[in-house]
């Protein structure tokens, strides 16, 4: 009997232990199942539910449906997590600037991307690079003339015509120095493109502009800050073109010197010119100018007329009218301040820089068609060589023209050493 009681007790304890183990086992399995279910539910939720529009950082231009070969789900997640469309300084959505669909591309031409700034974080500030370039050349060999150009297009589009213009600059100013304010050319590719000019010993350097420095303390400072905050309607005219109009004024005001468009061919030294702007057209009866142009400007550092140009830009900016912030701007200001004390400058006649109007520029590229036409070409060439300091090629109209044999342009190219 004692043995049977011991066996019954042992079996009862074993059965009780198995029941407790079974409950623990089932509890463990249940817990694991709940974890897996929660994980799977979270994964499905994250993959299927799109981000709320309130938290999406991309402007309308970058909506997923506008991007080819990207699903809405995948693009939203990867774009938001890894690739913000603007650097931190440009977090605003540019509500007014988005009226121009090309704004994102245009502003990028002037505003270096964050990764570029990080890569070149040790590069000296813009103003230091400019002054060091001019001073270095001054100590090595007299830098008698300071030239500025701007280039708002891609580095690849810097071509033969621009090379021709720069060659003519140094042909007539062997002791001159040139800075090209450009983000695209201030790069490895840009230096490679400019290498043929550098090999000739031309003293030039591309430098990315710093708008904050150039406009600080001028009326353009507030305007530019408003632009960066998205409070300026840039209109239909390319933003880059209007920023170029302002950039050249900032360069002249801060440093003084000579500004040239990249389609201006120089024929003789500017050495005797100071505080000068050129007329594009005149009234034949009165001889008074009717329009000025800003493709060639020569001014001292801090000149009051250049300050007035900058002020006019900031106060009257209109992005919907071509030329309103450029040639028409300088014409308006000079018409108001001309003759006032304190503004010492000279308006040069059209033959100085604009010997041929934009509507007739094709004639400079055409070769002789007849004996009478040949005589006209010869007379025009002699007049330009005698009376003109430079020739504006009106690039927008003449970019596609071929230089024909015997044309005025061909003769001018030979004179600059370009074959």
C-alpha positions in Angstrom: 0.0 0.0 0.0 2.8 2.4 0.8 4.4 1.8 -2.6 1.2 2.5 -4.4 0.7 5.7 -2.5 4.2 6.8 -3.4 3.6 6.0 -7.1 0.2 7.8 -7.1 1.8 10.9 -5.5 4.7 10.9 -8.0 2.3 10.6 -10.9 0.1 13.4 -9.6 3.1 15.7 -9.2 4.3 14.8 -12.7 0.9 15.5 -14.2 0.7 18.8 -12.4 4.2 19.8 -13.6 3.3 18.9 -17.2 0.2 21.0 -17.1 2.1 24.0 -15.7 4.8 23.6 -18.4 2.1 23.3 -21.1 0.5 26.6 -20.0 3.9 28.3 -20.0 4.6 27.0 -23.4 1.3 28.2 -24.7 1.8 31.5 -23.1 5.2 31.9 -24.7 3.9 30.9 -28.1 1.0 33.4 -27.7 3.4 36.2 -26.7 5.6 35.5 -29.8 2.5 35.4 -32.0 1.4 38.8 -30.7 4.8 40.3 -31.3 4.9 39.0 -34.9 1.4 40.3 -35.5 2.2 43.7 -34.2 5.4 43.8 -36.3 3.6 42.8 -39.5 0.8 45.3 -38.8 3.3 48.1 -38.4 5.2 47.1 -41.6 2.0 47.0 -43.6 0.9 50.4 -42.2 4.2 52.1 -43.0 4.4 50.7 -46.5 0.9 51.5 -47.5 -0.1 54.8 -45.9 1.4 57.9 -47.7 2.9 60.8 -45.8 0.5 63.5 -44.9 0.8 66.6 -47.3 1.3 68.8 -44.2 4.7 67.3 -43.5 5.9 66.9 -47.1 9.0 69.1 -47.6 8.9 69.1 -51.4 7.2 72.0 -53.3 4.6 71.3 -55.9 7.2 71.0 -58.6 8.6 67.9 -57.0 5.4 66.0 -56.5 5.9 62.2 -57.1 3.4 62.1 -59.9 5.6 64.5 -61.8 8.6 62.2 -61.6 8.9 59.4 -64.2 9.6 55.8 -63.2 8.8 56.4 -59.5 5.8 55.0 -57.6 4.1 57.4 -55.2 4.8 55.2 -52.2 8.5 54.6 -52.9 9.3 58.1 -53.9 7.6 59.7 -50.9 9.6 57.6 -48.4 13.0 57.7 -50.1 12.8 61.4 -51.0 11.6 62.6 -47.6 14.2 60.6 -45.7 17.3 61.1 -47.8 17.1 63.9 -50.3 15.6 67.2 -49.2 15.1 69.4 -52.2 16.7 72.5 -50.8 19.5 73.1 -48.2 18.4 74.2 -44.7 18.8 77.9 -45.6 16.1 77.5 -48.3 13.5 75.6 -46.3 10.7 78.1 -47.2 8.5 76.9 -50.0 8.9 80.0 -52.2 5.2 80.6 -52.7 5.6 83.4 -55.1 8.8 82.1 -56.7 7.0 78.9 -57.6 5.1 80.9 -60.2 8.2 80.5 -62.3 8.5 76.7 -63.0 12.2 77.1 -63.7 13.0 78.8 -60.4 14.4 75.7 -58.7 16.9 75.3 -61.5 17.7 79.0 -61.8 18.3 79.6 -58.1 20.6 76.6 -58.1 22.9 78.3 -60.6 23.6 81.0 -58.0 23.1 79.1 -54.8 25.6 76.2 -54.3 24.2 72.9 -53.2 24.8 71.9 -49.6 27.0 69.0 -50.5 29.2 71.3 -52.6 29.5 73.8 -49.7 30.5 70.9 -47.4 33.0 69.6 -49.8 34.6 73.0 -50.3 34.1 74.3 -46.7 37.7 75.4 -46.5 37.6 77.6 -49.6 38.2 81.3 -48.7 35.3 83.7 -48.8 34.4 85.4 -52.1 35.7 88.8 -51.2 39.0 87.4 -50.0 39.5 85.4 -53.2 38.7 88.5 -55.3 41.1 90.8 -53.5 43.8 88.2 -53.2 43.6 87.6 -57.0 43.9 91.3 -57.8 46.6 91.9 -55.2 48.6 88.9 -56.2 48.7 89.9 -59.8 49.5 93.5 -58.8 52.6 92.4 -56.9 53.8 90.1 -59.7 53.0 92.4 -62.6 50.9 95.5 -62.7 47.2 94.7 -62.8 46.3 98.0 -64.4 42.7 97.1 -65.3 40.2 95.1 -63.3 37.6 93.4 -65.5 34.5 91.5 -64.5 32.2 89.2 -66.4 29.3 87.0 -65.3 28.3 83.6 -66.5 25.0 82.2 -65.5 24.8 79.2 -67.9 26.4 75.8 -67.6 30.1 75.4 -68.0 29.7 73.3 -71.1 28.0 76.2 -72.9 31.0 78.4 -72.5 32.2 78.3 -76.1 34.3 79.8 -78.9 32.5 83.2 -78.9 33.2 83.7 -75.2 36.8 82.6 -75.8 37.0 85.2 -78.6 35.8 87.9 -76.3 38.3 87.1 -73.6 41.1 86.9 -76.1 40.3 90.3 -77.4 40.3 91.6 -73.8 43.8 90.5 -73.1 45.0 91.4 -76.6 44.2 95.0 -75.9 44.9 94.9 -72.1 48.0 92.6 -71.6 48.3 93.9 -68.0 44.6 93.4 -67.2 43.0 90.9 -64.8 39.6 89.2 -65.3 37.2 87.7 -62.8 34.3 85.7 -64.1 31.6 85.6 -61.5 30.1 82.1 -62.0 29.2 79.0 -60.0 29.4 76.7 -63.0 32.9 77.8 -64.2 34.2 77.9 -60.6 34.7 74.1 -60.8 37.0 71.4 -62.0 35.2 71.3 -65.3 35.2 75.1 -65.6 39.0 75.3 -65.1 39.4 72.5 -67.7 37.4 74.6 -70.2 39.4 77.7 -69.4 42.7 76.0 -69.6 43.5 77.1 -73.2 43.2 80.7 -72.1 45.2 80.2 -68.9 48.0 78.5 -71.0 48.3 81.7 -72.9 49.2 83.5 -69.7 45.9 85.3 -69.4 45.2 86.3 -65.8 41.7 85.3 -65.2 39.8 83.4 -62.5 36.2 82.1 -62.1 34.8 82.8 -58.7 31.4 81.8 -57.3 29.7 85.1 -56.3 28.5 85.9 -52.8 25.3 87.9 -53.1 25.0 88.6 -49.4 28.4 90.3 -49.3 27.9 92.2 -52.5 24.5 93.7 -51.5 25.1 94.2 -47.8 24.4 97.8 -46.8 22.7 98.6 -50.1 19.0 98.7 -51.0 19.5 95.3 -52.7 20.1 93.6 -49.4 16.5 93.7 -48.3 15.3 92.8 -51.8 17.6 89.8 -52.0 16.5 88.6 -48.5 12.9 88.8 -49.6 13.8 86.8 -52.7 15.3 84.1 -50.6 12.2 84.0 -48.4 10.0 83.6 -51.4 8.4 87.0 -51.2 9.4 88.2 -54.6 7.4 87.4 -57.8 10.2 86.6 -60.3 7.8 86.9 -63.2 8.3 85.4 -66.7 11.7 86.7 -67.5 14.5 84.2 -66.5 15.5 84.9 -62.9 19.2 84.3 -63.8 19.1 87.1 -66.3 17.8 89.6 -63.7 20.2 88.4 -61.1 23.0 88.9 -63.6 21.8 92.5 -64.0 22.1 93.0 -60.3 25.3 91.0 -59.9 27.3 93.2 -62.2 26.2 96.3 -60.3 27.3 94.7 -57.0 30.7 93.8 -58.4 31.3 97.4 -59.7 30.1 99.0 -56.5 32.2 96.8 -54.2 35.4 96.6 -56.2 35.3 99.1 -59.0 36.5 98.3 -62.5 35.1 97.4 -65.9 32.1 95.2 -66.5 31.7 93.4 -69.8 29.2 91.0 -71.2 30.8 87.9 -72.6 29.8 88.8 -76.2 31.7 92.1 -76.2 34.7 92.2 -78.5 37.3 94.8 -77.3 39.2 96.7 -80.1 41.3 99.2 -78.2 42.4 100.0 -74.7 39.9 101.4 -72.1 42.8 103.0 -70.3 41.5 106.6 -70.8 38.0 105.8 -69.8 36.7 106.4 -66.3 33.1 106.4 -64.9 31.6 105.6 -68.3 28.4 104.1 -69.6 27.5 103.8 -73.3 24.5 104.9 -75.3 22.8 102.2 -77.4 20.8 104.7 -79.5 20.5 108.4 -80.1 18.0 110.8 -81.6 19.4 111.8 -85.0 17.9 115.3 -85.0 18.9 116.4 -81.4 21.9 114.1 -81.0 20.7 113.2 -77.5 20.8 109.6 -76.4 17.5 107.7 -76.3 18.6 104.5 -74.6 21.6 103.3 -72.7 22.9 99.8 -72.2 24.5 97.9 -69.3 26.7 95.5 -71.4 29.7 97.7 -70.9 30.2 99.8 -67.7 33.3 101.4 -66.2 33.0 102.8 -62.7 35.1 103.6 -59.6 34.5 101.6 -56.4 31.5 103.0 -54.5 30.4 105.3 -57.3 27.1 107.1 -56.4 25.5 106.4 -59.8 26.1 102.6 -59.4 24.4 102.9 -56.0 21.4 104.6 -57.7 21.3 101.7 -60.2 21.2 99.2 -57.3 18.5 101.3 -55.5 16.4 101.4 -58.7 16.6 97.7 -59.1 15.4 97.0 -55.6 12.6 99.6 -55.7 11.2 99.0 -59.2 12.0 95.3 -59.9 9.6 93.7 -62.5 10.2 90.2 -63.6 7.7 90.3 -66.4 9.3 93.0 -68.6 12.4 92.2 -70.6 15.1 94.8 -70.1 13.2 96.6 -67.3 15.9 95.7 -64.8 18.8 96.1 -67.2 19.2 98.5 -70.2 15.9 100.4 -69.4 16.9 100.6 -65.7 20.2 102.5 -66.4 18.4 104.7 -68.9 15.8 105.7 -66.3 18.3 106.5 -63.6 20.7 108.5 -65.8 17.8 110.5 -67.2 16.9 111.6 -63.7 20.4 112.3 -62.2 22.2 113.6 -65.3 23.6 117.0 -64.6 23.1 116.8 -60.8 26.1 117.7 -58.7 28.0 114.7 -57.3 27.4 112.4 -60.2 30.5 112.6 -62.4 30.2 110.2 -65.3 30.3 110.2 -69.1 27.7 108.8 -71.6 29.6 107.5 -74.6 28.0 107.7 -78.1 26.7 104.4 -79.7 29.8 104.0 -81.8 31.9 103.5 -78.7 30.5 100.1 -77.7 27.4 99.5 -79.9 28.3 100.5 -83.4 25.6 98.3 -84.9 22.1 98.0 -83.5 20.8 94.5 -82.5 18.4 94.6 -85.4 21.2 95.0 -87.9 23.9 92.8 -86.3 23.6 90.2 -89.1 25.4 92.6 -91.4 28.6 92.1 -89.4 28.7 88.4 -90.1 27.9 88.5 -93.8 30.6 88.4 -96.5 30.5 90.7 -99.6 27.6 90.0 -101.8 28.4 92.5 -104.5 30.9 95.3 -105.4 28.7 97.9 -103.7 28.3 95.7 -100.6 32.0 95.1 -100.5 32.6 98.8 -100.4 30.0 99.2 -97.6 31.7 96.5 -95.5 35.1 98.1 -95.9 33.7 101.5 -94.9 32.0 100.0 -91.9 35.1 98.1 -90.8 37.2 101.3 -91.1 34.6 103.3 -89.1 34.5 100.7 -86.3 38.3 100.4 -86.1 38.5 104.2 -85.9 35.7 105.2 -83.6 34.8 102.1 -81.5 36.4 100.8 -78.3 34.4 97.6 -78.5 31.6 95.8 -80.4 28.6 94.2 -78.8 27.6 91.2 -80.8 24.0 91.0 -79.4 24.4 87.3 -78.6 20.7 86.6 -78.4 20.2 87.6 -82.0 23.5 86.5 -83.5 24.3 83.2 -81.7 23.5 81.1 -84.7 25.1 83.3 -87.3 28.1 81.9 -89.2 31.1 84.1 -89.7 31.3 84.4 -93.5 34.5 85.0 -95.4 35.3 88.6 -95.8 32.9 89.8 -93.1 33.5 92.5 -90.6 33.6 89.9 -87.8 36.2 87.8 -89.6 38.5 90.9 -90.0 38.0 91.7 -86.3 38.9 88.1 -85.4 42.1 88.3 -87.3 43.0 91.5 -85.6 42.5 89.8 -82.2 44.8 86.9 -83.3 41.8 84.5 -83.7 41.7 82.4 -86.9 
